[in-house]
């Protein structure tokens, strides 16, 4: 579109002859400019978030407490079962110890038969009290 058609004038000799045409607001004016800070209220409130988090924490702690009770009951049952079979296990160990002790004494008697005044099975420490071997096993073949 040419300037002549826009200004409705056949032609111009100079720019100064152009009629003045300014831009202006549309009829009725521009829409108001929103300059205030308006944050939309989307999502749950702070109170709802806090109560939800507290509820989740409380439920988790309740589950931990239930688990602790179950674990404690299983531990008590395990201790009771072990204390119930302890005399049987101790009797088996005592029987094994007596057999090994007899073998040990026989080996000691065989080895020390030529030593005068040697008493088989007598402690060399003379402490007055009996203590079991520290390792729990009597193995004269290792000596």
N, CA, C and O atoms as a GROMACS GRO file, in nm:
protein
  572
    1UNK      N    1   0.085  -0.116   0.000
    1UNK     CA    2   0.000   0.000   0.000
    1UNK      C    3   0.090   0.124   0.000
    1UNK      O    4   0.190   0.130   0.072
    2UNK      N    5   0.054   0.217  -0.080
    2UNK     CA    6   0.138   0.336  -0.094
    2UNK      C    7   0.096   0.443   0.004
    2UNK      O    8  -0.012   0.438   0.063
    3UNK      N    9   0.184   0.542   0.018
    3UNK     CA   10   0.156   0.654   0.110
    3UNK      C   11   0.039   0.736   0.060
    3UNK      O   12  -0.038   0.791   0.139
    4UNK      N   13   0.024   0.746  -0.071
    4UNK     CA   14  -0.086   0.825  -0.128
    4UNK      C   15  -0.219   0.763  -0.092
    4UNK      O   16  -0.316   0.834  -0.066
    5UNK      N   17  -0.226   0.634  -0.092
    5UNK     CA   18  -0.352   0.565  -0.058
    5UNK      C   19  -0.381   0.577   0.090
    5UNK      O   20  -0.497   0.587   0.130
    6UNK      N   21  -0.277   0.576   0.174
    6UNK     CA   22  -0.298   0.585   0.318
    6UNK      C   23  -0.344   0.726   0.355
    6UNK      O   24  -0.436   0.740   0.435
    7UNK      N   25  -0.281   0.830   0.299
    7UNK     CA   26  -0.312   0.968   0.335
    7UNK      C   27  -0.428   1.026   0.253
    7UNK      O   28  -0.476   1.136   0.281
    8UNK      N   29  -0.470   0.954   0.156
    8UNK     CA   30  -0.578   0.999   0.067
    8UNK      C   31  -0.545   1.132  -0.001
    8UNK      O   32  -0.628   1.223  -0.009
    9UNK      N   33  -0.425   1.141  -0.049
    9UNK     CA   34  -0.376   1.258  -0.121
    9UNK      C   35  -0.302   1.206  -0.242
    9UNK      O   36  -0.233   1.104  -0.232
   10UNK      N   37  -0.312   1.271  -0.354
   10UNK     CA   38  -0.253   1.215  -0.472
   10UNK      C   39  -0.102   1.204  -0.467
   10UNK      O   40  -0.050   1.106  -0.520
   11UNK      N   41  -0.033   1.291  -0.412
   11UNK     CA   42   0.111   1.285  -0.409
   11UNK      C   43   0.165   1.405  -0.336
   11UNK      O   44   0.095   1.506  -0.320
   12UNK      N   45   0.287   1.396  -0.291
   12UNK     CA   46   0.342   1.504  -0.212
   12UNK      C   47   0.478   1.542  -0.268
   12UNK      O   48   0.553   1.461  -0.322
   13UNK      N   49   0.503   1.673  -0.252
   13UNK     CA   50   0.631   1.721  -0.299
   13UNK      C   51   0.735   1.710  -0.188
   13UNK      O   52   0.854   1.695  -0.216
   14UNK      N   53   0.692   1.716  -0.062
   14UNK     CA   54   0.785   1.713   0.049
   14UNK      C   55   0.722   1.638   0.166
   14UNK      O   56   0.600   1.620   0.173
   15UNK      N   57   0.806   1.596   0.253
   15UNK     CA   58   0.759   1.526   0.372
   15UNK      C   59   0.685   1.624   0.462
   15UNK      O   60   0.596   1.584   0.538
   16UNK      N   61   0.722   1.751   0.453
   16UNK     CA   62   0.659   1.851   0.539
   16UNK      C   63   0.514   1.874   0.502
   16UNK      O   64   0.436   1.924   0.583
   17UNK      N   65   0.478   1.837   0.383
   17UNK     CA   66   0.339   1.854   0.341
   17UNK      C   67   0.250   1.742   0.393
   17UNK      O   68   0.128   1.748   0.379
   18UNK      N   69   0.309   1.641   0.451
   18UNK     CA   70   0.230   1.529   0.500
   18UNK      C   71   0.146   1.573   0.617
   18UNK      O   72   0.194   1.644   0.705
   19UNK      N   73   0.022   1.533   0.620
   19UNK     CA   74  -0.058   1.565   0.739
   19UNK      C   75  -0.005   1.485   0.859
   19UNK      O   76   0.049   1.376   0.844
   20UNK      N   77  -0.023   1.541   0.974
   20UNK     CA   78   0.025   1.478   1.097
   20UNK      C   79  -0.071   1.365   1.136
   20UNK      O   80  -0.191   1.386   1.150
   21UNK      N   81  -0.016   1.247   1.154
   21UNK     CA   82  -0.096   1.131   1.196
   21UNK      C   83  -0.022   1.063   1.308
   21UNK      O   84   0.086   1.007   1.286
   22UNK      N   85  -0.076   1.066   1.426
   22UNK     CA   86  -0.010   1.006   1.542
   22UNK      C   87  -0.080   0.876   1.581
   22UNK      O   88  -0.199   0.855   1.560
   23UNK      N   89   0.004   0.789   1.639
   23UNK     CA   90  -0.055   0.668   1.698
   23UNK      C   91  -0.117   0.708   1.829
   23UNK      O   92  -0.067   0.798   1.897
   24UNK      N   93  -0.221   0.645   1.865
   24UNK     CA   94  -0.287   0.672   1.993
   24UNK      C   95  -0.345   0.544   2.048
   24UNK      O   96  -0.335   0.437   1.988
   25UNK      N   97  -0.406   0.558   2.162
   25UNK     CA   98  -0.464   0.438   2.222
   25UNK      C   99  -0.586   0.392   2.142
   25UNK      O  100  -0.649   0.472   2.072
   26UNK      N  101  -0.617   0.266   2.154
   26UNK     CA  102  -0.738   0.220   2.086
   26UNK      C  103  -0.862   0.282   2.151
   26UNK      O  104  -0.855   0.332   2.264
   27UNK      N  105  -0.971   0.279   2.080
   27UNK     CA  106  -1.093   0.336   2.141
   27UNK      C  107  -1.127   0.264   2.271
   27UNK      O  108  -1.129   0.141   2.274
   28UNK      N  109  -1.152   0.335   2.374
   28UNK     CA  110  -1.180   0.277   2.505
   28UNK      C  111  -1.055   0.265   2.590
   28UNK      O  112  -1.066   0.232   2.708
   29UNK      N  113  -0.937   0.290   2.534
   29UNK     CA  114  -0.811   0.286   2.608
   29UNK      C  115  -0.750   0.147   2.615
   29UNK      O  116  -0.811   0.046   2.580
   30UNK      N  117  -0.626   0.147   2.661
   30UNK     CA  118  -0.556   0.019   2.679
   30UNK      C  119  -0.607  -0.051   2.805
   30UNK      O  120  -0.664   0.012   2.894
   31UNK      N  121  -0.586  -0.180   2.809
   31UNK     CA  122  -0.621  -0.257   2.930
   31UNK      C  123  -0.526  -0.214   3.041
   31UNK      O  124  -0.411  -0.179   3.014
   32UNK      N  125  -0.572  -0.217   3.165
   32UNK     CA  126  -0.484  -0.174   3.275
   32UNK      C  127  -0.362  -0.267   3.288
   32UNK      O  128  -0.372  -0.388   3.267
   33UNK      N  129  -0.250  -0.208   3.322
   33UNK     CA  130  -0.127  -0.283   3.340
   33UNK      C  131  -0.126  -0.342   3.481
   33UNK      O  132  -0.145  -0.270   3.579
   34UNK      N  133  -0.104  -0.474   3.488
   34UNK     CA  134  -0.101  -0.540   3.620
   34UNK      C  135   0.040  -0.531   3.675
   34UNK      O  136   0.130  -0.599   3.626
   35UNK      N  137   0.060  -0.452   3.774
   35UNK     CA  138   0.193  -0.436   3.832
   35UNK      C  139   0.201  -0.490   3.975
   35UNK      O  140   0.310  -0.500   4.031
   36UNK      N  141   0.088  -0.525   4.034
   36UNK     CA  142   0.089  -0.580   4.171
   36UNK      C  143   0.138  -0.725   4.166
   36UNK      O  144   0.116  -0.795   4.067
   37UNK      N  145   0.203  -0.770   4.274
   37UNK     CA  146   0.254  -0.908   4.282
   37UNK      C  147   0.142  -0.997   4.334
   37UNK      O  148   0.112  -0.998   4.453
   38UNK      N  149   0.081  -1.070   4.244
   38UNK     CA  150  -0.028  -1.158   4.284
   38UNK      C  151   0.015  -1.302   4.255
   38UNK      O  152   0.016  -1.346   4.140
   39UNK      N  153   0.052  -1.376   4.363
   39UNK     CA  154   0.093  -1.516   4.348
   39UNK      C  155  -0.032  -1.602   4.355
   39UNK      O  156  -0.111  -1.592   4.449
   40UNK      N  157  -0.049  -1.688   4.256
   40UNK     CA  158  -0.169  -1.772   4.259
   40UNK      C  159  -0.165  -1.870   4.375
   40UNK      O  160  -0.058  -1.918   4.413
   41UNK      N  161  -0.279  -1.900   4.431
   41UNK     CA  162  -0.288  -1.994   4.544
   41UNK      C  163  -0.320  -2.133   4.490
   41UNK      O  164  -0.431  -2.183   4.508
   42UNK      N  165  -0.222  -2.194   4.424
   42UNK     CA  166  -0.240  -2.330   4.373
   42UNK      C  167  -0.175  -2.427   4.470
   42UNK      O  168  -0.076  -2.393   4.534
   43UNK      N  169  -0.229  -2.545   4.482
   43UNK     CA  170  -0.170  -2.648   4.567
   43UNK      C  171  -0.217  -2.638   4.711
   43UNK      O  172  -0.292  -2.548   4.747
   44UNK      N  173  -0.171  -2.734   4.794
   44UNK     CA  174  -0.215  -2.736   4.934
   44UNK      C  175  -0.152  -2.624   5.016
   44UNK      O  176  -0.048  -2.569   4.980
   45UNK      N  177  -0.217  -2.593   5.124
   45UNK     CA  178  -0.165  -2.487   5.212
   45UNK      C  179  -0.048  -2.541   5.294
   45UNK      O  180  -0.022  -2.661   5.297
   46UNK      N  181   0.022  -2.450   5.360
   46UNK     CA  182   0.135  -2.489   5.444
   46UNK      C  183   0.089  -2.579   5.558
   46UNK      O  184   0.158  -2.674   5.596
   47UNK      N  185  -0.026  -2.551   5.612
   47UNK     CA  186  -0.079  -2.633   5.722
   47UNK      C  187  -0.106  -2.776   5.674
   47UNK      O  188  -0.076  -2.873   5.743
   48UNK      N  189  -0.163  -2.787   5.555
   48UNK     CA  190  -0.192  -2.920   5.502
   48UNK      C  191  -0.063  -2.998   5.477
   48UNK      O  192  -0.055  -3.118   5.505
   49UNK      N  193   0.038  -2.930   5.424
   49UNK     CA  194   0.167  -2.996   5.399
   49UNK      C  195   0.229  -3.040   5.531
   49UNK      O  196   0.278  -3.153   5.542
   50UNK      N  197   0.227  -2.953   5.632
   50UNK     CA  198   0.284  -2.987   5.762
   50UNK      C  199   0.211  -3.105   5.825
   50UNK      O  200   0.275  -3.198   5.875
   51UNK      N  201   0.078  -3.102   5.822
   51UNK     CA  202   0.001  -3.212   5.882
   51UNK      C  203   0.025  -3.344   5.808
   51UNK      O  204   0.031  -3.450   5.870
   52UNK      N  205   0.039  -3.338   5.676
   52UNK     CA  206   0.067  -3.460   5.598
   52UNK      C  207   0.205  -3.516   5.635
   52UNK      O  208   0.220  -3.636   5.655
   53UNK      N  209   0.305  -3.428   5.643
   53UNK     CA  210   0.439  -3.473   5.678
   53UNK      C  211   0.442  -3.530   5.819
   53UNK      O  212   0.504  -3.633   5.844
   54UNK      N  213   0.374  -3.463   5.912
   54UNK     CA  214   0.369  -3.513   6.049
   54UNK      C  215   0.298  -3.648   6.056
   54UNK      O  216   0.341  -3.737   6.130
   55UNK      N  217   0.192  -3.664   5.980
   55UNK     CA  218   0.120  -3.792   5.976
   55UNK      C  219   0.207  -3.904   5.921
   55UNK      O  220   0.208  -4.015   5.975
   56UNK      N  221   0.282  -3.874   5.814
   56UNK     CA  222   0.371  -3.975   5.756
   56UNK      C  223   0.480  -4.013   5.856
   56UNK      O  224   0.514  -4.131   5.871
   57UNK      N  225   0.536  -3.914   5.925
   57UNK     CA  226   0.639  -3.940   6.026
   57UNK      C  227   0.583  -4.024   6.140
   57UNK      O  228   0.646  -4.120   6.185
   58UNK      N  229   0.464  -3.987   6.188
   58UNK     CA  230   0.404  -4.061   6.299
   58UNK      C  231   0.374  -4.206   6.259
   58UNK      O  232   0.398  -4.299   6.337
   59UNK      N  233   0.323  -4.225   6.137
   59UNK     CA  234   0.295  -4.361   6.090
   59UNK      C  235   0.425  -4.441   6.080
   59UNK      O  236   0.428  -4.557   6.118
   60UNK      N  237   0.531  -4.380   6.028
   60UNK     CA  238   0.660  -4.448   6.018
   60UNK      C  239   0.715  -4.488   6.155
   60UNK      O  240   0.766  -4.599   6.172
   61UNK      N  241   0.704  -4.398   6.252
   61UNK     CA  242   0.752  -4.430   6.386
   61UNK      C  243   0.669  -4.541   6.450
   61UNK      O  244   0.722  -4.624   6.523
   62UNK      N  245   0.541  -4.543   6.421
   62UNK     CA  246   0.455  -4.651   6.471
   62UNK      C  247   0.502  -4.785   6.412
   62UNK      O  248   0.509  -4.885   6.483
   63UNK      N  249   0.532  -4.785   6.282
   63UNK     CA  250   0.581  -4.907   6.217
   63UNK      C  251   0.715  -4.951   6.277
   63UNK      O  252   0.738  -5.071   6.296
   64UNK      N  253   0.802  -4.856   6.306
   64UNK     CA  254   0.930  -4.889   6.369
   64UNK      C  255   0.907  -4.952   6.505
   64UNK      O  256   0.971  -5.051   6.540
   65UNK      N  257   0.814  -4.894   6.582
   65UNK     CA  258   0.782  -4.950   6.714
   65UNK      C  259   0.728  -5.092   6.704
   65UNK      O  260   0.766  -5.179   6.784
   66UNK      N  261   0.641  -5.117   6.607
   66UNK     CA  262   0.589  -5.253   6.588
   66UNK      C  263   0.702  -5.350   6.552
   66UNK      O  264   0.709  -5.461   6.603
   67UNK      N  265   0.790  -5.305   6.464
   67UNK     CA  266   0.903  -5.389   6.426
   67UNK      C  267   0.994  -5.418   6.544
   67UNK      O  268   1.044  -5.530   6.557
   68UNK      N  269   1.016  -5.318   6.630
   68UNK     CA  270   1.100  -5.339   6.748
   68UNK      C  271   1.038  -5.442   6.842
   68UNK      O  272   1.109  -5.526   6.898
   69UNK      N  273   0.907  -5.436   6.859
   69UNK     CA  274   0.840  -5.535   6.946
   69UNK      C  275   0.856  -5.676   6.890
   69UNK      O  276   0.883  -5.770   6.964
   70UNK      N  277   0.838  -5.690   6.760
   70UNK     CA  278   0.850  -5.822   6.697
   70UNK      C  279   0.994  -5.872   6.710
   70UNK      O  280   1.018  -5.988   6.744
   71UNK      N  281   1.090  -5.784   6.681
   71UNK     CA  282   1.231  -5.822   6.689
   71UNK      C  283   1.269  -5.860   6.832
   71UNK      O  284   1.343  -5.956   6.853
   72UNK      N  285   1.217  -5.786   6.931
   72UNK     CA  286   1.246  -5.817   7.071
   72UNK      C  287   1.188  -5.952   7.110
   72UNK      O  288   1.252  -6.029   7.181
   73UNK      N  289   1.066  -5.982   7.062
   73UNK     CA  290   1.004  -6.112   7.093
   73UNK      C  291   1.085  -6.226   7.031
   73UNK      O  292   1.104  -6.330   7.094
   74UNK      N  293   1.132  -6.207   6.907
   74UNK     CA  294   1.213  -6.312   6.844
   74UNK      C  295   1.345  -6.332   6.917
   74UNK      O  296   1.393  -6.444   6.931
   75UNK      N  297   1.403  -6.222   6.962
   75UNK     CA  298   1.531  -6.232   7.035
   75UNK      C  299   1.511  -6.305   7.167
   75UNK      O  300   1.592  -6.390   7.205
   76UNK      N  301   1.402  -6.273   7.239
   76UNK     CA  302   1.374  -6.343   7.366
   76UNK      C  303   1.349  -6.492   7.342
   76UNK      O  304   1.392  -6.576   7.421
   77UNK      N  305   1.280  -6.523   7.232
   77UNK     CA  306   1.255  -6.664   7.200
   77UNK      C  307   1.386  -6.737   7.170
   77UNK      O  308   1.407  -6.851   7.212
   78UNK      N  309   1.474  -6.670   7.097
   78UNK     CA  310   1.604  -6.729   7.064
   78UNK      C  311   1.686  -6.754   7.190
   78UNK      O  312   1.747  -6.860   7.205
   79UNK      N  313   1.687  -6.657   7.281
   79UNK     CA  314   1.761  -6.673   7.407
   79UNK      C  315   1.702  -6.786   7.490
   79UNK      O  316   1.776  -6.865   7.548
   80UNK      N  317   1.569  -6.794   7.495
   80UNK     CA  318   1.504  -6.901   7.572
   80UNK      C  319   1.537  -7.038   7.512
   80UNK      O  320   1.562  -7.133   7.586
   81UNK      N  321   1.537  -7.048   7.380
   81UNK     CA  322   1.568  -7.176   7.316
   81UNK      C  323   1.714  -7.215   7.343
   81UNK      O  324   1.743  -7.331   7.371
   82UNK      N  325   1.804  -7.118   7.334
   82UNK     CA  326   1.945  -7.149   7.359
   82UNK      C  327   1.968  -7.189   7.504
   82UNK      O  328   2.045  -7.281   7.531
   83UNK      N  329   1.901  -7.121   7.598
   83UNK     CA  330   1.920  -7.157   7.738
   83UNK      C  331   1.856  -7.292   7.770
   83UNK      O  332   1.896  -7.360   7.865
   84UNK      N  333   1.756  -7.332   7.691
   84UNK     CA  334   1.692  -7.462   7.713
   84UNK      C  335   1.783  -7.576   7.668
   84UNK      O  336   1.785  -7.682   7.732
   85UNK      N  337   1.859  -7.556   7.560
   85UNK     CA  338   1.944  -7.665   7.511
   85UNK      C  339   2.087  -7.656   7.566
   85UNK      O  340   2.170  -7.743   7.538
   86UNK      N  341   2.116  -7.552   7.642
   86UNK     CA  342   2.252  -7.535   7.694
   86UNK      C  343   2.300  -7.655   7.778
   86UNK      O  344   2.414  -7.697   7.761
   87UNK      N  345   2.218  -7.711   7.869
   87UNK     CA  346   2.267  -7.826   7.947
   87UNK      C  347   2.304  -7.946   7.858
   87UNK      O  348   2.400  -8.017   7.889
   88UNK      N  349   2.230  -7.967   7.751
   88UNK     CA  350   2.261  -8.079   7.662
   88UNK      C  351   2.394  -8.055   7.591
   88UNK      O  352   2.477  -8.145   7.581
   89UNK      N  353   2.412  -7.934   7.542
   89UNK     CA  354   2.537  -7.901   7.472
   89UNK      C  355   2.655  -7.909   7.568
   89UNK      O  356   2.762  -7.957   7.532
   90UNK      N  357   2.635  -7.861   7.692
   90UNK     CA  358   2.742  -7.866   7.791
   90UNK      C  359   2.776  -8.010   7.826
   90UNK      O  360   2.894  -8.044   7.844
   91UNK      N  361   2.674  -8.097   7.837
   91UNK     CA  362   2.700  -8.238   7.867
   91UNK      C  363   2.779  -8.304   7.753
   91UNK      O  364   2.870  -8.382   7.779
   92UNK      N  365   2.745  -8.272   7.629
   92UNK     CA  366   2.820  -8.327   7.517
   92UNK      C  367   2.965  -8.279   7.518
   92UNK      O  368   3.057  -8.357   7.492
   93UNK      N  369   2.985  -8.152   7.549
   93UNK     CA  370   3.121  -8.097   7.555
   93UNK      C  371   3.200  -8.162   7.668
   93UNK      O  372   3.318  -8.192   7.653
   94UNK      N  373   3.134  -8.183   7.784
   94UNK     CA  374   3.202  -8.247   7.897
   94UNK      C  375   3.244  -8.390   7.861
   94UNK      O  376   3.354  -8.434   7.896
   95UNK      N  377   3.157  -8.461   7.791
   95UNK     CA  378   3.188  -8.598   7.750
   95UNK      C  379   3.307  -8.598   7.653
   95UNK      O  380   3.398  -8.680   7.666
   96UNK      N  381   3.306  -8.507   7.558
   96UNK     CA  382   3.418  -8.496   7.464
   96UNK      C  383   3.547  -8.460   7.537
   96UNK      O  384   3.654  -8.513   7.505
   97UNK      N  385   3.536  -8.369   7.635
   97UNK     CA  386   3.654  -8.327   7.710
   97UNK      C  387   3.715  -8.444   7.789
   97UNK      O  388   3.837  -8.460   7.793
   98UNK      N  389   3.630  -8.525   7.851
   98UNK     CA  390   3.680  -8.639   7.930
   98UNK      C  391   3.754  -8.738   7.840
   98UNK      O  392   3.860  -8.788   7.876
   99UNK      N  393   3.698  -8.765   7.722
   99UNK     CA  394   3.765  -8.856   7.629
   99UNK      C  395   3.900  -8.801   7.587
   99UNK      O  396   4.000  -8.873   7.588
  100UNK      N  397   3.904  -8.673   7.551
  100UNK     CA  398   4.030  -8.611   7.510
  100UNK      C  399   4.129  -8.606   7.626
  100UNK      O  400   4.249  -8.622   7.605
  101UNK      N  401   4.080  -8.583   7.749
  101UNK     CA  402   4.167  -8.575   7.865
  101UNK      C  403   4.233  -8.710   7.893
  101UNK      O  404   4.351  -8.718   7.927
  102UNK      N  405   4.153  -8.817   7.877
  102UNK     CA  406   4.210  -8.951   7.896
  102UNK      C  407   4.318  -8.979   7.792
  102UNK      O  408   4.423  -9.034   7.825
  103UNK      N  409   4.291  -8.941   7.666
  103UNK     CA  410   4.394  -8.958   7.563
  103UNK      C  411   4.518  -8.876   7.597
  103UNK      O  412   4.631  -8.922   7.579
  104UNK      N  413   4.496  -8.757   7.646
  104UNK     CA  414   4.608  -8.670   7.681
  104UNK      C  415   4.692  -8.731   7.794
  104UNK      O  416   4.815  -8.730   7.788
  105UNK      N  417   4.624  -8.784   7.897
  105UNK     CA  418   4.697  -8.844   8.008
  105UNK      C  419   4.774  -8.968   7.964
  105UNK      O  420   4.887  -8.990   8.009
  106UNK      N  421   4.716  -9.050   7.876
  106UNK     CA  422   4.786  -9.167   7.824
  106UNK      C  423   4.910  -9.126   7.745
  106UNK      O  424   5.016  -9.188   7.757
  107UNK      N  425   4.896  -9.021   7.666
  107UNK     CA  426   5.010  -8.972   7.588
  107UNK      C  427   5.118  -8.916   7.680
  107UNK      O  428   5.237  -8.938   7.658
  108UNK      N  429   5.074  -8.842   7.783
  108UNK     CA  430   5.170  -8.786   7.878
  108UNK      C  431   5.244  -8.898   7.951
  108UNK      O  432   5.366  -8.890   7.970
  109UNK      N  433   5.172  -9.005   7.992
  109UNK     CA  434   5.235  -9.118   8.061
  109UNK      C  435   5.335  -9.188   7.969
  109UNK      O  436   5.442  -9.230   8.014
  110UNK      N  437   5.301  -9.201   7.841
  110UNK     CA  438   5.392  -9.266   7.746
  110UNK      C  439   5.518  -9.183   7.725
  110UNK      O  440   5.629  -9.237   7.720
  111UNK      N  441   5.500  -9.050   7.712
  111UNK     CA  442   5.615  -8.964   7.686
  111UNK      C  443   5.705  -8.952   7.809
  111UNK      O  444   5.828  -8.957   7.796
  112UNK      N  445   5.647  -8.936   7.928
  112UNK     CA  446   5.723  -8.907   8.050
  112UNK      C  447   5.754  -9.033   8.133
  112UNK      O  448   5.787  -9.019   8.250
  113UNK      N  449   5.744  -9.153   8.076
  113UNK     CA  450   5.764  -9.276   8.154
  113UNK      C  451   5.908  -9.290   8.206
  113UNK      O  452   5.931  -9.356   8.307
  114UNK      N  453   6.003  -9.228   8.139
  114UNK     CA  454   6.143  -9.241   8.182
  114UNK      C  455   6.188  -9.130   8.276
  114UNK      O  456   6.303  -9.130   8.320
  115UNK      N  457   6.100  -9.036   8.309
  115UNK     CA  458   6.137  -8.924   8.398
  115UNK      C  459   6.106  -8.966   8.540
  115UNK      O  460   5.990  -8.995   8.572
  116UNK      N  461   6.209  -8.971   8.629
  116UNK     CA  462   6.182  -9.013   8.767
  116UNK      C  463   6.104  -8.905   8.844
  116UNK      O  464   6.132  -8.786   8.831
  117UNK      N  465   6.007  -8.947   8.922
  117UNK     CA  466   5.928  -8.858   9.008
  117UNK      C  467   5.816  -8.783   8.934
  117UNK      O  468   5.750  -8.699   8.994
  118UNK      N  469   5.796  -8.813   8.809
  118UNK     CA  470   5.690  -8.744   8.734
  118UNK      C  471   5.556  -8.806   8.764
  118UNK      O  472   5.539  -8.927   8.757
  119UNK      N  473   5.459  -8.722   8.799
  119UNK     CA  474   5.323  -8.769   8.827
  119UNK      C  475   5.234  -8.727   8.710
  119UNK      O  476   5.221  -8.609   8.679
  120UNK      N  477   5.174  -8.824   8.648
  120UNK     CA  478   5.090  -8.799   8.531
  120UNK      C  479   4.964  -8.723   8.574
  120UNK      O  480   4.899  -8.760   8.671
  121UNK      N  481   4.931  -8.616   8.500
  121UNK     CA  482   4.809  -8.538   8.525
  121UNK      C  483   4.824  -8.430   8.629
  121UNK      O  484   4.732  -8.351   8.647
  122UNK      N  485   4.937  -8.423   8.700
  122UNK     CA  486   4.953  -8.322   8.803
  122UNK      C  487   4.993  -8.189   8.738
  122UNK      O  488   5.073  -8.186   8.645
  123UNK      N  489   4.935  -8.082   8.788
  123UNK     CA  490   4.964  -7.950   8.731
  123UNK      C  491   5.105  -7.906   8.771
  123UNK      O  492   5.149  -7.930   8.883
  124UNK      N  493   5.172  -7.842   8.680
  124UNK     CA  494   5.306  -7.792   8.708
  124UNK      C  495   5.302  -7.654   8.771
  124UNK      O  496   5.406  -7.602   8.812
  125UNK      N  497   5.185  -7.594   8.779
  125UNK     CA  498   5.173  -7.456   8.830
  125UNK      C  499   5.142  -7.452   8.980
  125UNK      O  500   5.177  -7.355   9.047
  126UNK      N  501   5.078  -7.553   9.034
  126UNK     CA  502   5.044  -7.563   9.176
  126UNK      C  503   4.964  -7.442   9.224
  126UNK      O  504   4.994  -7.385   9.330
  127UNK      N  505   4.864  -7.403   9.147
  127UNK     CA  506   4.782  -7.286   9.186
  127UNK      C  507   4.670  -7.325   9.281
  127UNK      O  508   4.614  -7.238   9.348
  128UNK      N  509   4.637  -7.452   9.289
  128UNK     CA  510   4.533  -7.497   9.381
  128UNK      C  511   4.394  -7.497   9.320
  128UNK      O  512   4.299  -7.541   9.386
  129UNK      N  513   4.378  -7.450   9.199
  129UNK     CA  514   4.246  -7.455   9.138
  129UNK      C  515   4.256  -7.507   8.996
  129UNK      O  516   4.357  -7.488   8.928
  130UNK      N  517   4.150  -7.573   8.954
  130UNK     CA  518   4.150  -7.632   8.820
  130UNK      C  519   4.095  -7.533   8.719
  130UNK      O  520   3.994  -7.467   8.744
  131UNK      N  521   4.160  -7.521   8.608
  131UNK     CA  522   4.111  -7.439   8.498
  131UNK      C  523   4.117  -7.522   8.372
  131UNK      O  524   4.214  -7.596   8.350
  132UNK      N  525   4.015  -7.511   8.287
  132UNK     CA  526   4.016  -7.588   8.163
  132UNK      C  527   4.122  -7.532   8.068
  132UNK      O  528   4.166  -7.417   8.084
  133UNK      N  529   4.163  -7.610   7.971
  133UNK     CA  530   4.261  -7.560   7.874
  133UNK      C  531   4.208  -7.436   7.802
  133UNK      O  532   4.088  -7.424   7.778
  134UNK      N  533   4.296  -7.345   7.770
  134UNK     CA  534   4.256  -7.218   7.711
  134UNK      C  535   4.196  -7.234   7.572
  134UNK      O  536   4.107  -7.158   7.535
  135UNK      N  537   4.244  -7.329   7.496
  135UNK     CA  538   4.196  -7.344   7.359
  135UNK      C  539   4.067  -7.423   7.350
  135UNK      O  540   3.999  -7.417   7.247
  136UNK      N  541   4.032  -7.496   7.454
  136UNK     CA  542   3.911  -7.577   7.450
  136UNK      C  543   3.935  -7.713   7.391
  136UNK      O  544   3.845  -7.797   7.391
  137UNK      N  545   4.054  -7.737   7.340
  137UNK     CA  546   4.084  -7.867   7.282
  137UNK      C  547   4.213  -7.920   7.341
  137UNK      O  548   4.306  -7.845   7.371
  138UNK      N  549   4.216  -8.050   7.356
  138UNK     CA  550   4.339  -8.116   7.401
  138UNK      C  551   4.392  -8.195   7.284
  138UNK      O  552   4.331  -8.293   7.241
  139UNK      N  553   4.505  -8.153   7.232
  139UNK     CA  554   4.562  -8.220   7.116
  139UNK      C  555   4.709  -8.246   7.143
  139UNK      O  556   4.794  -8.165   7.104
  140UNK      N  557   4.742  -8.360   7.209
  140UNK     CA  558   4.881  -8.389   7.238
  140UNK      C  559   4.966  -8.412   7.112
  140UNK      O  560   5.088  -8.400   7.117
  141UNK      N  561   4.900  -8.444   6.999
  141UNK     CA  562   4.977  -8.469   6.879
  141UNK      C  563   5.037  -8.341   6.821
  141UNK      O  564   5.132  -8.347   6.743
  142UNK      N  565   4.983  -8.224   6.858
  142UNK     CA  566   5.033  -8.096   6.808
  142UNK      C  567   5.159  -8.057   6.882
  142UNK      O  568   5.244  -7.987   6.827
  143UNK      N  569   5.174  -8.101   7.008
  143UNK     CA  570   5.290  -8.060   7.088
  143UNK      C  571   5.409  -8.115   7.028
  143UNK      O  572   5.520  -8.094   7.078
   0.00000   0.00000   0.00000
